[in-house]
Amino acid sequence: MSWDHCYYEATCKRCGAKGFKISSSDDWGRSEISWEGFSTFKDFPNYDVDRRRIDVNEYAKCTCGSTDIEVGSKVVKTK
């Protein structure tokens, strides 16, 4: 079983910091979102998280404290 990773440019609208939103999926249909250059923003009401109204990994927080992260186009990233 393997995972496919798609990288999208991400930029903080407040300070201009750059990073990536990484959308991953596997052969079994599982998926997850992670961030490179930003941390995952997890300050949501438990009610919304427990009812699965939001996916906490969908949102990021910059080191400047901003959660206004703009996700741009898909990029090819080589290791």
C-alpha positions as a Markdown table, in Angstrom:
| # | Residue | x | y | z |
|---|---|---|---|---|
| 1 | Met | 0.0 | 0.0 | 0.0 |
| 2 | Ser | 1.4 | 3.4 | -0.9 |
| 3 | Trp | 0.5 | 7.0 | -0.2 |
| 4 | Asp | 0.2 | 9.7 | -2.8 |
| 5 | His | 1.1 | 13.3 | -1.7 |
| 6 | Cys | 0.0 | 16.5 | -3.5 |
| 7 | Tyr | 1.8 | 19.7 | -2.5 |
| 8 | Tyr | 0.0 | 23.1 | -2.7 |
| 9 | Glu | 1.7 | 26.5 | -2.2 |
| 10 | Ala | 0.6 | 28.2 | 1.0 |
| 11 | Thr | 1.2 | 31.8 | 2.0 |
| 12 | Cys | 0.4 | 33.7 | 5.2 |
| 13 | Lys | -1.6 | 36.8 | 4.2 |
| 14 | Arg | -0.3 | 38.7 | 7.3 |
| 15 | Cys | 3.4 | 38.2 | 7.2 |
| 16 | Gly | 4.1 | 36.5 | 3.8 |
| 17 | Ala | 5.6 | 33.3 | 5.2 |
| 18 | Lys | 5.6 | 30.5 | 2.7 |
| 19 | Gly | 5.0 | 26.8 | 3.1 |
| 20 | Phe | 3.0 | 23.9 | 1.8 |
| 21 | Lys | -0.4 | 22.2 | 2.3 |
| 22 | Ile | 0.1 | 18.5 | 1.8 |
| 23 | Ser | -2.9 | 16.4 | 0.8 |
| 24 | Ser | -2.3 | 12.7 | 1.0 |
| 25 | Ser | -4.3 | 9.6 | 0.1 |
| 26 | Asp | -3.7 | 5.9 | 0.0 |
| 27 | Asp | -5.0 | 2.9 | -2.0 |
| 28 | Trp | -7.7 | 2.2 | 0.6 |
| 29 | Gly | -9.3 | 5.6 | 0.2 |
| 30 | Arg | -8.0 | 7.1 | 3.4 |
| 31 | Ser | -6.9 | 10.7 | 3.3 |
| 32 | Glu | -5.2 | 13.3 | 5.5 |
| 33 | Ile | -4.0 | 16.8 | 5.3 |
| 34 | Ser | -0.7 | 18.1 | 6.8 |
| 35 | Trp | 1.3 | 21.3 | 6.7 |
| 36 | Glu | 4.9 | 22.1 | 6.0 |
| 37 | Gly | 6.0 | 25.5 | 7.3 |
| 38 | Phe | 2.9 | 26.0 | 9.3 |
| 39 | Ser | 1.3 | 24.3 | 12.4 |
| 40 | Thr | -2.1 | 22.8 | 12.5 |
| 41 | Phe | -4.7 | 25.1 | 14.0 |
| 42 | Lys | -6.6 | 23.1 | 16.6 |
| 43 | Asp | -8.4 | 25.8 | 18.6 |
| 44 | Phe | -11.9 | 24.8 | 17.6 |
| 45 | Pro | -15.0 | 24.1 | 19.8 |
| 46 | Asn | -15.1 | 20.4 | 20.7 |
| 47 | Tyr | -18.7 | 20.3 | 19.6 |
| 48 | Asp | -17.8 | 21.1 | 16.0 |
| 49 | Val | -14.9 | 18.6 | 16.0 |
| 50 | Asp | -16.9 | 15.8 | 17.6 |
| 51 | Arg | -19.7 | 16.2 | 15.1 |
| 52 | Arg | -17.2 | 16.2 | 12.3 |
| 53 | Arg | -18.4 | 19.5 | 11.0 |
| 54 | Ile | -14.8 | 20.6 | 10.5 |
| 55 | Asp | -11.6 | 18.7 | 9.8 |
| 56 | Val | -9.1 | 20.3 | 12.2 |
| 57 | Asn | -6.2 | 19.4 | 9.9 |
| 58 | Glu | -7.7 | 21.5 | 7.2 |
| 59 | Tyr | -6.7 | 24.7 | 8.9 |
| 60 | Ala | -3.2 | 26.1 | 9.6 |
| 61 | Lys | -1.6 | 28.7 | 11.9 |
| 62 | Cys | 1.5 | 30.7 | 11.0 |
| 63 | Thr | 4.3 | 31.5 | 13.5 |
| 64 | Cys | 3.1 | 35.1 | 13.5 |
| 65 | Gly | -0.3 | 33.9 | 14.9 |
| 66 | Ser | -2.4 | 34.4 | 11.8 |
| 67 | Thr | -4.8 | 31.7 | 10.6 |
| 68 | Asp | -5.3 | 33.5 | 7.3 |
| 69 | Ile | -3.4 | 31.1 | 5.1 |
| 70 | Glu | -4.0 | 31.3 | 1.3 |
| 71 | Val | -3.6 | 28.0 | -0.5 |
| 72 | Gly | -2.5 | 28.4 | -4.1 |
| 73 | Ser | -1.7 | 26.1 | -7.0 |
| 74 | Lys | -0.4 | 22.5 | -6.9 |
| 75 | Val | 3.4 | 22.2 | -7.2 |
| 76 | Val | 5.7 | 19.4 | -8.1 |
| 77 | Lys | 8.1 | 19.0 | -5.2 |
| 78 | Thr | 11.2 | 16.8 | -5.5 |
| 79 | Lys | 13.0 | 15.4 | -2.5 |
